[in-house]
């Protein structure tokens, strides 16, 4: 089974800001959310633990499992470019992402989907059809993209409909 976890809360989440690659740690509430996940998932033995390289995702994975996570950049957060850390209410969006005509450095959505799907295809190739439990710790965008890997990309392209809230998870199976 694949357990897809969204990291616990950070101060930027609490402030209603977009959060990208600035490496924010969990705040007190975020640590409590990860500890709650640890309690809720304590009956699961995780054979593999993968995380985004962001500190908040690593912290979440390691609090849940008490095991050092394998870091993989392919499940890193969507690069928000210059829109990173801005208040959500102030950012001009192009669909579900900041408008790349206004903010330099915004990742192209198709590149983001490809890198996450490439990661998932590799996981499936190595572990599909086996009886393993895998924890993937990521972000709103990565939990949404992984959901789309299993459920299909929505017609409107909104991957975030498959996202988890902070400190929540979803379970998928390769079957």
ChimeraX attribute file (.defattr): number of C-alpha atoms within 10 A of each C-alpha:
attribute: neighborCount
match mode: 1-to-1
recipient: residues
	/A:1	18
	/A:2	19
	/A:3	20
	/A:4	26
	/A:5	30
	/A:6	28
	/A:7	33
	/A:8	30
	/A:9	24
	/A:10	19
	/A:11	16
	/A:12	18
	/A:13	19
	/A:14	11
	/A:15	12
	/A:16	13
	/A:17	18
	/A:18	18
	/A:19	24
	/A:20	21
	/A:21	16
	/A:22	11
	/A:23	12
	/A:24	17
	/A:25	21
	/A:26	24
	/A:27	17
	/A:28	12
	/A:29	15
	/A:30	23
	/A:31	22
	/A:32	17
	/A:33	22
	/A:34	28
	/A:35	19
	/A:36	16
	/A:37	21
	/A:38	19
	/A:39	12
	/A:40	11
	/A:41	14
	/A:42	12
	/A:43	8
	/A:44	13
	/A:45	12
	/A:46	17
	/A:47	10
	/A:48	17
	/A:49	21
	/A:50	21
	/A:51	30
	/A:52	24
	/A:53	21
	/A:54	24
	/A:55	17
	/A:56	25
	/A:57	30
	/A:58	25
	/A:59	22
	/A:60	31
	/A:61	30
	/A:62	19
	/A:63	19
	/A:64	24
	/A:65	22
	/A:66	11
	/A:67	12
	/A:68	15
	/A:69	22
	/A:70	14
	/A:71	18
	/A:72	14
	/A:73	13
	/A:74	20
	/A:75	29
	/A:76	23
	/A:77	22
	/A:78	23
	/A:79	20
	/A:80	23
	/A:81	16
	/A:82	15
	/A:83	26
	/A:84	21
	/A:85	19
	/A:86	16
	/A:87	15
	/A:88	17
	/A:89	10
	/A:90	10
	/A:91	18
	/A:92	15
	/A:93	16
	/A:94	11
	/A:95	10
	/A:96	12
	/A:97	19
	/A:98	23
	/A:99	16
	/A:100	18
	/A:101	11
	/A:102	14
	/A:103	16
	/A:104	13
	/A:105	14
	/A:106	19
	/A:107	15
	/A:108	13
	/A:109	13
	/A:110	8
	/A:111	11
	/A:112	20
	/A:113	22
	/A:114	13
	/A:115	15
	/A:116	22
	/A:117	20
	/A:118	14
	/A:119	17
	/A:120	19
	/A:121	14
	/A:122	12
	/A:123	14
	/A:124	15
	/A:125	10
	/A:126	10
	/A:127	16
	/A:128	15
	/A:129	12
	/A:130	11
	/A:131	9
	/A:132	13
	/A:133	18
	/A:134	21
	/A:135	24
	/A:136	28
	/A:137	33
	/A:138	31
	/A:139	30
	/A:140	21
	/A:141	26
	/A:142	30
	/A:143	31
	/A:144	21
	/A:145	27
	/A:146	27
	/A:147	22
	/A:148	21
	/A:149	17
	/A:150	15
	/A:151	11
	/A:152	12
	/A:153	17
	/A:154	12
	/A:155	7
	/A:156	7
	/A:157	13
	/A:158	15
	/A:159	23
	/A:160	17
	/A:161	15
	/A:162	22
	/A:163	23
	/A:164	22
	/A:165	15
	/A:166	19
	/A:167	22
	/A:168	17
	/A:169	20
	/A:170	15
	/A:171	13
	/A:172	14
	/A:173	12
	/A:174	13
	/A:175	9
